[in-house]
């Protein structure tokens, strides 16, 4: 017994250390991150330009979608803190910290020893989850909602919550469900399992306490559902469906669907482990496959131990797959972040299972080494490689504009790429830049180049851009045209973070007064 207590204390110590490290990384990312990027800015303008009534009753512009509770929290943050980067990222940051605490409890419920530490480290130190803890979008809320719903259901099943905990589940659930669209499906599924267990007399919870939680949750689900059905316009829904089409399950044949499940889950699990760094850390893919493989004995192990309650753990993943099949919400990239974390716990539970089923071959030291080999290499690599440490900046428009203002001379002209107009609207006035030529949106680059022809003869023309994309690498063509066809480049303000392509923000200065042949 003394030895077991010692192991438990060590487990608690290591999990606490990982928790403190995770909070530190999120704080560095939140406080140290630079400008908002295009999608954040589009969402921010919707909040800035609407009052509370309009946020609840009008479809958002710029093809943006967000749940009403999240929009209200964003609005409150701007009223208290001001209309700045930190205000729009404040509640995602708070949600991410809360999610760590609830997830820690789930790890200790389904796993033990080194696998428990590993399961927590995979979640807490994930590059993707750290990144979205400082993103002015609802993805951190989706993630925390998923963890909170599973945690609450387990509390109701195995404990009689006191008033404080009941208030946390009731009011906390009301708020977080209002901030997450996937929660509208996850919450009823979780509460149905709890209700069945109560009717079976396998939960000590009284129905009065159960309904004290269910009623606020039901109100939140109803509000978000009505908002999605009645407020979000058909045009926005269609635009989002087209953009996220890769995230919907193929229904052309049963075989295609069956193939899609493991490959898609693996892809999204890899994303949740390392996001863009998965290209830099190639073994991320193998870790994702290992977690999926060990989740099979983990699922069997948990089913034998908890029965139908095991479904609670995998409700986020089940929800994501169901919504993808029904073409309601895509299972792809940042939108899928809320759904894949159960495999972290499932994989580590599978390692625990092997230790219990085959103790002769999987002794405690083997179990510990196996869990460590899967859980910790990614975290160690992220901490060891400077470029993988937070803050994670992309499209740092404000530092570029600040430097541009310093180099500005009378008579200068600023031409702004059409996808960078939001950045100029938001950060330009803050840096004293209010006069510029806003590029127009065109499906091809040729009309853009014809617009630029109107700037010929100017001695100093700045070209500012962000949001290069593989489908529209127009800034490359614009730079080549201004620098080699109608003028020459005479200065450049490079991306302050050394970024390129879709995360780059830069300004190039051209002399367009030269005549053809004077290069």
C-alpha positions as CSV (number, residue, x, y, z in Angstrom):
1,X,0.0,0.0,0.0
2,X,2.8,2.4,0.8
3,X,4.5,1.7,-2.5
4,X,1.2,2.3,-4.4
5,X,0.7,5.6,-2.5
6,X,4.3,6.6,-3.4
7,X,3.6,5.9,-7.1
8,X,0.4,7.9,-7.0
9,X,2.1,10.8,-5.4
10,X,4.7,10.7,-8.2
11,X,2.0,10.5,-10.8
12,X,0.3,13.6,-9.2
13,X,3.6,15.4,-9.1
14,X,4.4,14.8,-12.7
15,X,0.9,15.6,-13.9
16,X,1.1,18.9,-11.9
17,X,4.5,19.7,-13.5
18,X,3.0,19.1,-17.0
19,X,0.0,21.2,-16.1
20,X,2.3,24.1,-15.0
21,X,4.3,23.8,-18.2
22,X,1.1,23.7,-20.3
23,X,-0.2,26.9,-18.6
24,X,3.2,28.6,-19.2
25,X,3.2,27.7,-22.9
26,X,-0.3,29.0,-23.3
27,X,0.5,32.2,-21.5
28,X,3.6,32.8,-23.6
29,X,1.5,32.3,-26.7
30,X,-1.4,34.5,-25.5
31,X,0.7,37.4,-24.2
32,X,3.5,37.2,-26.8
33,X,1.6,36.6,-30.0
34,X,1.5,39.2,-32.7
35,X,-1.3,40.4,-35.0
36,X,-4.5,38.5,-35.8
37,X,-4.6,36.8,-39.2
38,X,-7.3,37.2,-41.9
39,X,-9.9,34.8,-40.4
40,X,-9.5,36.2,-36.9
41,X,-9.9,39.8,-38.2
42,X,-13.0,38.9,-40.2
43,X,-14.6,37.5,-37.1
44,X,-13.4,40.5,-35.0
45,X,-15.0,43.0,-37.4
46,X,-18.3,41.2,-37.0
47,X,-18.2,41.6,-33.2
48,X,-16.9,45.2,-33.4
49,X,-19.6,46.4,-35.9
50,X,-22.6,44.8,-34.2
51,X,-24.4,45.3,-30.9
52,X,-25.6,42.4,-28.8
53,X,-29.0,42.3,-30.5
54,X,-27.5,42.2,-33.9
55,X,-25.1,39.5,-32.9
56,X,-28.0,37.3,-31.9
57,X,-30.3,38.0,-34.8
58,X,-28.1,38.7,-37.9
59,X,-26.0,36.3,-39.9
60,X,-22.3,37.2,-39.7
61,X,-20.5,38.8,-42.6
62,X,-17.4,37.7,-44.4
63,X,-18.7,34.1,-44.5
64,X,-18.1,33.7,-40.8
65,X,-19.9,31.3,-38.5
66,X,-19.7,31.3,-34.7
67,X,-22.1,30.3,-31.9
68,X,-24.0,33.1,-30.1
69,X,-22.5,32.6,-26.7
70,X,-19.0,32.9,-28.0
71,X,-19.9,36.1,-29.9
72,X,-21.3,37.6,-26.7
73,X,-18.2,36.8,-24.7
74,X,-16.1,38.4,-27.5
75,X,-18.2,41.5,-27.3
76,X,-18.0,41.7,-23.5
77,X,-14.2,41.3,-23.7
78,X,-13.9,44.2,-26.1
79,X,-16.1,46.4,-23.9
80,X,-13.9,45.6,-20.9
81,X,-10.4,45.3,-22.4
82,X,-10.8,47.3,-25.6
83,X,-10.9,46.4,-29.3
84,X,-7.5,44.8,-29.5
85,X,-5.8,41.4,-30.1
86,X,-5.8,40.4,-26.4
87,X,-9.5,41.1,-26.0
88,X,-10.5,38.9,-28.9
89,X,-8.2,36.1,-27.7
90,X,-9.0,36.4,-24.0
91,X,-11.9,33.9,-23.6
92,X,-10.3,31.2,-25.9
93,X,-7.3,31.5,-23.6
94,X,-9.5,31.1,-20.5
95,X,-11.3,28.2,-22.0
96,X,-8.0,26.4,-22.8
97,X,-6.9,26.7,-19.1
98,X,-10.2,25.4,-17.9
99,X,-10.0,22.5,-20.3
100,X,-6.7,21.4,-18.9
101,X,-8.2,21.0,-15.4
102,X,-11.2,19.0,-16.6
103,X,-9.0,16.8,-18.9
104,X,-6.6,16.1,-16.0
105,X,-9.5,14.5,-14.1
106,X,-10.4,12.3,-17.1
107,X,-6.9,11.1,-17.4
108,X,-6.9,9.9,-13.8
109,X,-10.3,8.3,-14.3
110,X,-9.3,6.0,-17.3
111,X,-5.6,5.6,-16.9
112,X,-2.9,5.3,-14.2
113,X,0.8,5.6,-13.8
114,X,3.0,6.7,-16.6
115,X,0.2,6.2,-19.2
116,X,-1.9,8.8,-17.2
117,X,1.0,11.2,-17.3
118,X,1.4,10.5,-21.0
119,X,-2.2,11.0,-21.8
120,X,-2.2,14.3,-20.1
121,X,1.1,15.4,-21.8
122,X,-0.3,14.6,-25.2
123,X,-3.2,16.9,-24.7
124,X,-1.5,19.6,-22.6
125,X,1.6,20.0,-24.7
126,X,0.0,19.6,-28.1
127,X,1.2,22.3,-30.5
128,X,-2.3,22.6,-32.1
129,X,-4.0,22.9,-28.7
130,X,-1.5,25.5,-27.5
131,X,-1.9,27.4,-30.8
132,X,-5.7,27.6,-30.6
133,X,-5.6,28.6,-27.0
134,X,-4.6,32.0,-28.4
135,X,-6.8,32.1,-31.5
136,X,-9.7,34.6,-31.7
137,X,-12.0,31.8,-32.8
138,X,-14.3,29.3,-31.1
139,X,-12.2,26.2,-31.4
140,X,-10.8,26.3,-27.9
141,X,-14.4,26.6,-26.7
142,X,-15.4,23.5,-28.7
143,X,-12.5,21.5,-27.2
144,X,-13.2,22.6,-23.7
145,X,-17.0,21.9,-24.2
146,X,-16.2,18.3,-25.2
147,X,-14.0,17.7,-22.2
148,X,-16.4,19.4,-19.8
149,X,-19.4,17.5,-21.0
150,X,-17.6,14.1,-20.6
151,X,-16.3,15.2,-17.2
152,X,-19.7,16.4,-16.0
153,X,-21.4,13.1,-17.1
154,X,-18.9,11.1,-15.1
155,X,-19.4,13.2,-12.1
156,X,-23.1,12.6,-12.2
157,X,-22.7,8.9,-12.7
158,X,-20.3,8.2,-9.8
159,X,-20.8,10.9,-7.3
160,X,-23.5,12.9,-5.6
161,X,-22.2,16.4,-6.4
162,X,-22.3,19.0,-3.7
163,X,-23.9,22.4,-4.4
164,X,-20.7,24.0,-5.5
165,X,-19.9,21.3,-8.1
166,X,-23.6,21.3,-9.2
167,X,-23.4,25.0,-9.9
168,X,-20.2,24.5,-11.9
169,X,-21.9,21.8,-14.0
170,X,-25.2,23.7,-14.4
171,X,-23.9,27.3,-15.1
172,X,-20.6,26.2,-16.6
173,X,-22.5,23.9,-19.0
174,X,-24.9,26.6,-19.9
175,X,-22.1,29.0,-20.9
176,X,-19.8,26.5,-22.7
177,X,-22.6,24.9,-24.7
178,X,-23.7,28.4,-25.8
179,X,-20.2,28.8,-27.1
180,X,-19.9,25.5,-29.1
181,X,-22.0,24.1,-31.9
182,X,-20.8,20.5,-31.6
183,X,-21.8,20.6,-27.9
184,X,-25.5,20.7,-29.0
185,X,-25.1,17.1,-30.1
186,X,-22.6,15.9,-27.4
187,X,-24.6,17.2,-24.4
188,X,-27.8,15.2,-25.1
189,X,-25.9,12.1,-25.9
190,X,-24.0,12.3,-22.6
191,X,-27.1,13.1,-20.5
192,X,-29.0,10.2,-22.1
193,X,-26.4,7.8,-20.9
194,X,-26.6,9.3,-17.4
195,X,-30.4,9.2,-17.4
196,X,-30.4,5.5,-18.4
197,X,-27.9,4.7,-15.6
198,X,-30.1,6.5,-13.1
199,X,-33.2,4.6,-14.2
200,X,-31.2,1.3,-13.9
201,X,-30.4,2.4,-10.3
202,X,-26.6,2.3,-11.2
203,X,-26.1,5.9,-10.3
204,X,-26.6,7.4,-6.8
205,X,-27.8,10.7,-8.3
206,X,-31.3,11.9,-7.5
207,X,-33.4,13.0,-10.5
208,X,-33.8,16.5,-9.0
209,X,-30.0,17.1,-9.2
210,X,-29.9,15.5,-12.6
211,X,-32.5,17.9,-13.9
212,X,-30.7,20.8,-12.2
213,X,-28.0,20.2,-14.8
214,X,-30.0,19.0,-17.7
215,X,-32.4,22.0,-17.8
216,X,-29.7,24.7,-18.3
217,X,-28.0,22.5,-20.8
218,X,-31.2,22.0,-22.7
219,X,-31.8,25.7,-22.8
220,X,-28.4,26.3,-24.2
221,X,-28.8,23.5,-26.8
222,X,-32.1,25.0,-27.9
223,X,-30.7,28.5,-28.2
224,X,-27.7,27.4,-30.4
225,X,-29.9,25.2,-32.5
226,X,-32.4,28.0,-33.2
227,X,-29.5,30.3,-34.0
228,X,-28.0,27.9,-36.5
229,X,-31.3,27.2,-38.1
230,X,-32.8,30.7,-38.2
231,X,-30.0,33.2,-38.1
232,X,-27.1,31.8,-40.2
233,X,-27.9,32.6,-43.8
234,X,-28.2,29.9,-46.5
235,X,-25.5,31.7,-48.4
236,X,-23.0,31.4,-45.5
237,X,-24.0,27.8,-44.9
238,X,-23.3,27.0,-48.6
239,X,-20.0,28.9,-48.6
240,X,-18.9,27.0,-45.5
241,X,-20.0,23.7,-47.0
242,X,-18.0,24.3,-50.1
243,X,-14.9,25.5,-48.3
244,X,-15.0,22.5,-45.9
245,X,-16.1,19.9,-48.4
246,X,-12.9,17.8,-47.7
247,X,-14.2,17.4,-44.1
248,X,-17.4,15.5,-45.0
249,X,-17.5,11.7,-45.3
250,X,-17.7,10.2,-48.7
251,X,-21.1,8.5,-49.3
252,X,-20.6,7.3,-52.8
253,X,-20.1,3.7,-51.6
254,X,-19.9,1.7,-48.3
255,X,-16.4,0.7,-49.2
256,X,-15.2,4.3,-49.6
257,X,-16.9,5.2,-46.3
258,X,-15.2,2.3,-44.5
259,X,-11.8,3.3,-45.9
260,X,-12.4,6.9,-44.9
261,X,-12.9,6.3,-41.2
262,X,-9.3,5.1,-40.2
263,X,-7.5,7.3,-42.7
264,X,-9.4,10.4,-41.7
265,X,-9.2,9.8,-38.0
266,X,-5.4,9.3,-38.4
267,X,-5.1,12.5,-40.3
268,X,-7.0,14.6,-37.7
269,X,-5.3,12.9,-34.8
270,X,-2.0,13.9,-36.4
271,X,-3.2,17.4,-36.7
272,X,-4.2,17.5,-33.1
273,X,-0.8,16.2,-32.0
274,X,1.4,18.7,-34.0
275,X,-0.6,20.6,-36.7
276,X,1.9,22.2,-39.1
277,X,4.9,20.8,-37.2
278,X,3.8,17.3,-38.4
279,X,5.8,18.1,-41.6
280,X,8.8,18.9,-39.5
281,X,8.4,16.0,-37.1
282,X,7.8,13.0,-39.4
283,X,7.4,10.5,-36.6
284,X,4.1,12.3,-35.6
285,X,2.3,10.0,-38.1
286,X,3.6,6.9,-36.4
287,X,2.6,8.1,-33.0
288,X,-0.9,8.7,-34.2
289,X,-1.1,5.2,-35.6
290,X,0.3,3.8,-32.4
291,X,-2.4,5.6,-30.3
292,X,-5.1,4.3,-32.7
293,X,-3.8,0.8,-32.4
294,X,-3.5,0.8,-28.6
295,X,-7.0,2.3,-28.4
296,X,-8.4,-1.0,-29.5
297,X,-7.4,-2.9,-26.3
298,X,-8.1,0.4,-24.5
299,X,-11.7,0.4,-25.6
300,X,-12.1,-3.3,-24.6
301,X,-10.4,-2.6,-21.3
302,X,-12.6,0.4,-20.4
303,X,-15.7,-1.4,-21.6
304,X,-15.1,-4.3,-19.3
305,X,-14.4,-1.9,-16.4
306,X,-17.0,0.7,-17.0
307,X,-19.5,-0.9,-19.4
308,X,-21.7,1.5,-21.5
309,X,-20.1,4.4,-19.6
310,X,-17.1,4.0,-22.0
311,X,-19.2,5.5,-24.7
312,X,-19.0,8.8,-22.7
313,X,-15.3,9.1,-23.4
314,X,-15.7,8.7,-27.1
315,X,-18.8,10.8,-27.5
316,X,-16.7,13.7,-29.1
317,X,-15.3,11.4,-31.7
318,X,-18.7,9.8,-32.4
319,X,-20.3,13.2,-32.7
320,X,-17.7,14.4,-35.2
321,X,-18.0,11.4,-37.4
322,X,-21.8,11.5,-37.3
323,X,-21.9,15.2,-38.1
324,X,-19.5,14.7,-41.0
325,X,-21.6,11.9,-42.4
326,X,-24.7,14.1,-42.2
327,X,-22.8,17.0,-43.7
328,X,-23.6,19.3,-40.8
329,X,-20.1,20.0,-39.5
330,X,-16.8,19.0,-41.2
331,X,-14.4,16.7,-39.5
332,X,-11.3,18.4,-40.7
333,X,-8.4,20.5,-39.3
334,X,-9.2,23.1,-36.6
335,X,-12.9,22.2,-36.7
336,X,-12.0,18.6,-35.7
337,X,-9.8,19.6,-32.7
338,X,-12.6,18.8,-30.1
339,X,-13.0,15.3,-31.3
340,X,-9.7,13.4,-31.3
341,X,-8.4,13.8,-27.8
342,X,-10.3,10.6,-26.5
343,X,-7.8,8.6,-28.5
344,X,-5.0,10.0,-26.3
345,X,-6.7,8.5,-23.3
346,X,-7.9,5.4,-25.2
347,X,-4.3,4.7,-26.4
348,X,-2.8,5.0,-23.0
349,X,-5.6,3.0,-21.4
350,X,-4.7,0.2,-23.9
351,X,-1.1,0.2,-22.6
352,X,-2.5,-0.1,-19.0
353,X,-4.7,-3.0,-20.3
354,X,-1.7,-4.9,-21.6
355,X,0.0,-4.5,-18.2
356,X,-3.0,-6.0,-16.5
357,X,-3.7,-8.7,-19.0
358,X,-0.2,-9.9,-19.6
359,X,1.8,-8.8,-16.5
360,X,4.5,-11.4,-17.4
361,X,5.4,-9.7,-20.6
362,X,4.2,-6.2,-19.8
363,X,5.8,-5.5,-16.4
364,X,5.3,-2.0,-14.9
365,X,8.7,-0.9,-16.3
366,X,7.8,-2.0,-19.8
367,X,4.4,-0.3,-19.6
368,X,6.1,2.9,-18.4
369,X,8.7,2.8,-21.2
370,X,6.1,2.0,-23.9
371,X,3.8,4.9,-22.7
372,X,6.8,7.2,-22.5
373,X,8.0,6.4,-26.1
374,X,4.6,7.3,-27.5
375,X,3.7,10.3,-25.3
376,X,6.9,12.3,-24.7
377,X,9.0,12.5,-27.9
378,X,6.7,15.0,-29.5
379,X,6.7,17.2,-26.4
380,X,10.5,17.0,-26.0
381,X,11.0,17.9,-29.7
382,X,8.6,20.9,-29.5
383,X,10.5,22.2,-26.4
384,X,13.9,21.5,-27.9
385,X,13.4,23.1,-31.3
386,X,13.2,26.9,-31.1
387,X,10.8,27.3,-34.1
388,X,8.3,25.0,-32.4
389,X,8.0,27.0,-29.2
390,X,5.3,29.6,-28.7
391,X,4.3,32.2,-29.5
392,X,3.2,31.0,-32.9
393,X,2.9,34.1,-35.1
394,X,1.3,34.2,-38.6
395,X,0.5,37.2,-40.8
396,X,2.1,39.7,-38.3
397,X,0.7,42.8,-40.0
398,X,1.1,45.3,-37.3
399,X,4.9,45.2,-36.9
400,X,5.2,45.4,-40.7
401,X,2.9,48.5,-40.8
402,X,4.8,50.1,-37.9
403,X,8.1,49.8,-39.8
404,X,6.4,51.0,-43.0
405,X,5.3,54.1,-41.2
406,X,8.9,54.8,-40.1
407,X,10.1,54.5,-43.7
408,X,7.2,56.5,-45.2
409,X,8.1,59.6,-47.2
410,X,5.9,62.4,-48.6
411,X,4.3,61.3,-51.9
412,X,4.5,57.5,-51.1
413,X,1.6,55.3,-52.2
414,X,0.5,52.2,-50.4
415,X,-1.2,49.5,-52.5
416,X,-2.9,46.8,-50.4
417,X,-3.5,43.3,-51.6
418,X,-7.3,42.6,-51.4
419,X,-6.9,39.9,-48.8
420,X,-5.0,42.3,-46.6
421,X,-7.7,44.9,-46.3
422,X,-8.9,43.7,-43.0
423,X,-5.4,44.0,-41.6
424,X,-5.2,47.7,-42.8
425,X,-8.6,48.5,-41.4
426,X,-7.7,47.1,-38.0
427,X,-4.0,47.9,-37.6
428,X,-3.5,50.8,-40.0
429,X,-5.1,53.5,-37.8
430,X,-3.2,52.2,-34.8
431,X,0.0,52.9,-36.7
432,X,-1.1,56.2,-38.2
433,X,-1.8,54.7,-41.7
434,X,-5.2,55.7,-43.1
435,X,-4.5,56.5,-46.7
436,X,-4.0,53.6,-49.1
437,X,-5.2,52.0,-52.3
438,X,-7.3,48.9,-51.5
439,X,-6.8,46.2,-54.1
440,X,-10.0,44.7,-55.5
441,X,-10.9,41.0,-55.4
442,X,-10.7,39.1,-58.7
443,X,-10.8,35.3,-59.4
444,X,-7.6,35.6,-61.5
445,X,-4.5,37.8,-61.2
446,X,-4.7,39.5,-64.6
447,X,-7.4,42.1,-63.6
448,X,-5.3,42.8,-60.5
449,X,-2.3,43.6,-62.6
450,X,-4.4,45.9,-64.8
451,X,-5.5,47.8,-61.7
452,X,-1.9,48.2,-60.7
453,X,-1.2,49.8,-64.0
454,X,-2.9,52.9,-62.7
455,X,0.1,53.4,-60.4
456,X,2.6,53.7,-63.2
457,X,4.8,56.8,-63.0
458,X,4.8,56.8,-59.2
459,X,8.3,57.1,-57.7
460,X,7.6,55.1,-54.5
461,X,4.8,52.5,-54.3
462,X,4.5,50.2,-51.4
463,X,2.9,46.8,-51.9
464,X,1.6,45.3,-48.6
465,X,0.3,41.7,-48.5
466,X,-0.8,38.9,-46.3
467,X,-2.8,35.7,-47.0
468,X,-0.9,34.0,-49.8
469,X,-2.6,30.8,-50.6
470,X,-1.8,27.9,-52.9
471,X,-5.0,28.5,-54.9
472,X,-4.3,32.2,-55.2
473,X,-0.6,32.9,-55.0
474,X,-1.3,36.3,-56.5
475,X,1.3,38.3,-54.4
476,X,4.0,36.4,-56.2
477,X,2.7,37.5,-59.6
478,X,2.1,41.1,-58.3
479,X,5.7,41.3,-57.0
480,X,7.1,40.0,-60.2
481,X,5.0,42.4,-62.3
482,X,5.9,45.5,-60.2
483,X,9.5,44.6,-59.8
484,X,10.5,43.4,-63.3
485,X,7.8,44.5,-65.8
486,X,6.7,48.0,-64.8
487,X,9.3,49.0,-62.3
488,X,12.0,47.8,-59.9
489,X,12.1,46.9,-56.2
490,X,14.1,49.4,-54.1
491,X,13.3,48.2,-50.5
492,X,11.6,45.5,-48.6
493,X,10.2,45.1,-45.1
494,X,10.3,41.3,-44.6
495,X,8.1,39.2,-42.4
496,X,9.2,39.9,-38.8
497,X,8.9,36.2,-37.9
498,X,10.6,34.9,-41.0
499,X,7.4,33.3,-42.2
500,X,6.6,32.7,-45.9
501,X,3.6,31.8,-48.0
502,X,0.2,31.6,-46.2
503,X,1.6,33.0,-42.9
504,X,3.7,35.8,-44.4
505,X,3.2,39.5,-43.9
506,X,5.5,41.8,-45.8
507,X,5.8,45.1,-47.6
508,X,7.8,45.7,-50.8
509,X,8.7,49.2,-52.1
510,X,8.9,49.7,-55.9
511,X,9.9,52.5,-58.2
512,X,7.3,52.6,-60.9
513,X,8.5,55.8,-62.5
514,X,11.1,54.2,-64.7
515,X,10.4,53.6,-68.4
516,X,10.3,50.2,-70.0
517,X,13.8,49.2,-70.8
518,X,15.4,51.2,-68.0
519,X,15.9,48.2,-65.6
